[in-house]
């Protein structure tokens, strides 16, 4: 008899604990189920449909690409803030512009130096704006004076081209006469240094354009990856447990939340 009484008491204690566990689980699940708009009294598992027109926090790929196309790194900053990638693209852009400015200024400096040398050693006119005047000075010792080893510019034109329209006017504005071949060679070297620096500046400009394009493409792809990660971050586990002695049930599933 005592054993029967003890077993009966233990049975009711277990039953009470199961009931308490069910109440606790129901209390925990109540806010979770209301979050997914589950109707009261509905025992079936329902996955809600999308109710919003867009994902909260999603980044526009078009905006990201446009920002980086204007300023490399800006699109990356728009997506993830001041990340290493955003700083890298911006740093490359800054370095390229500094390089372009340096080469461009060096080209101007060498061009001015060559003209100054021609004025000093060949009596050239510093105010002459004719680019052809400074170019021909590179290849001819003078404008029109015959020499033992060749002709001046005007004489050579009449011998080879025979076109009077190509002659330089015999005025002070178009006069030059190098003191020595070495002086003319140095002039040519200064002009070549100027042209080389100018070509390098053009190459840097090409690098600047490519940096804008690459940054825009990277920002476009990064925005897509960011949005895909955002989609997975909205997944939640749905579960329901009913510890009944006659019909115990357990349900679970994955629910995607939409803001």
Secondary structure in CASP SS format (residue, H / E / C, confidence):
PFRMAT SS
TARGET T0000
AUTHOR 0000-0000-0000
METHOD secondary structure of the structure
MODEL  1
X C 1.00
X H 1.00
X H 1.00
X H 1.00
X H 1.00
X H 1.00
X H 1.00
X H 1.00
X H 1.00
X H 1.00
X H 1.00
X H 1.00
X H 1.00
X H 1.00
X H 1.00
X H 1.00
X H 1.00
X H 1.00
X H 1.00
X H 1.00
X H 1.00
X H 1.00
X H 1.00
X H 1.00
X H 1.00
X H 1.00
X H 1.00
X H 1.00
X H 1.00
X H 1.00
X H 1.00
X H 1.00
X H 1.00
X H 1.00
X H 1.00
X C 1.00
X C 1.00
X C 1.00
X C 1.00
X C 1.00
X C 1.00
X C 1.00
X C 1.00
X C 1.00
X C 1.00
X C 1.00
X C 1.00
X C 1.00
X C 1.00
X C 1.00
X C 1.00
X C 1.00
X C 1.00
X C 1.00
X C 1.00
X C 1.00
X C 1.00
X C 1.00
X C 1.00
X C 1.00
X H 1.00
X H 1.00
X H 1.00
X H 1.00
X H 1.00
X H 1.00
X H 1.00
X H 1.00
X H 1.00
X H 1.00
X C 1.00
X C 1.00
X C 1.00
X H 1.00
X H 1.00
X H 1.00
X H 1.00
X H 1.00
X H 1.00
X H 1.00
X C 1.00
X C 1.00
X C 1.00
X H 1.00
X H 1.00
X H 1.00
X H 1.00
X H 1.00
X H 1.00
X H 1.00
X H 1.00
X H 1.00
X H 1.00
X H 1.00
X H 1.00
X H 1.00
X H 1.00
X H 1.00
X H 1.00
X H 1.00
X H 1.00
X H 1.00
X H 1.00
X H 1.00
X H 1.00
X H 1.00
X H 1.00
X H 1.00
X H 1.00
X H 1.00
X H 1.00
X H 1.00
X H 1.00
X H 1.00
X H 1.00
X H 1.00
X H 1.00
X H 1.00
X H 1.00
X H 1.00
X H 1.00
X H 1.00
X C 1.00
X C 1.00
X C 1.00
X C 1.00
X C 1.00
X C 1.00
X C 1.00
X C 1.00
X H 1.00
X H 1.00
X H 1.00
X H 1.00
X H 1.00
X H 1.00
X C 1.00
X C 1.00
X C 1.00
X C 1.00
X C 1.00
X E 1.00
X C 1.00
X C 1.00
X C 1.00
X C 1.00
X E 1.00
X C 1.00
X C 1.00
X E 1.00
X C 1.00
X C 1.00
X H 1.00
X H 1.00
X H 1.00
X H 1.00
X H 1.00
X H 1.00
X H 1.00
X H 1.00
X C 1.00
X C 1.00
X C 1.00
X H 1.00
X H 1.00
X H 1.00
X C 1.00
X C 1.00
X C 1.00
X C 1.00
X C 1.00
X H 1.00
X H 1.00
X H 1.00
X C 1.00
X C 1.00
X E 1.00
X C 1.00
X C 1.00
X C 1.00
X H 1.00
X H 1.00
X H 1.00
X H 1.00
X H 1.00
X H 1.00
X H 1.00
X H 1.00
X H 1.00
X H 1.00
X H 1.00
X H 1.00
X H 1.00
X H 1.00
X H 1.00
X H 1.00
X H 1.00
X H 1.00
X H 1.00
X H 1.00
X H 1.00
X H 1.00
X H 1.00
X H 1.00
X H 1.00
X H 1.00
X H 1.00
X H 1.00
X H 1.00
X H 1.00
X H 1.00
X H 1.00
X H 1.00
X H 1.00
X H 1.00
X H 1.00
X H 1.00
X H 1.00
X H 1.00
X H 1.00
X H 1.00
X H 1.00
X H 1.00
X H 1.00
X H 1.00
X H 1.00
X H 1.00
X H 1.00
X H 1.00
X H 1.00
X H 1.00
X H 1.00
X H 1.00
X C 1.00
X E 1.00
X E 1.00
X E 1.00
X E 1.00
X E 1.00
X E 1.00
X E 1.00
X E 1.00
X C 1.00
X C 1.00
X C 1.00
X C 1.00
X C 1.00
X C 1.00
X E 1.00
X E 1.00
X E 1.00
X E 1.00
X E 1.00
X E 1.00
X E 1.00
X E 1.00
X C 1.00
X C 1.00
X C 1.00
END
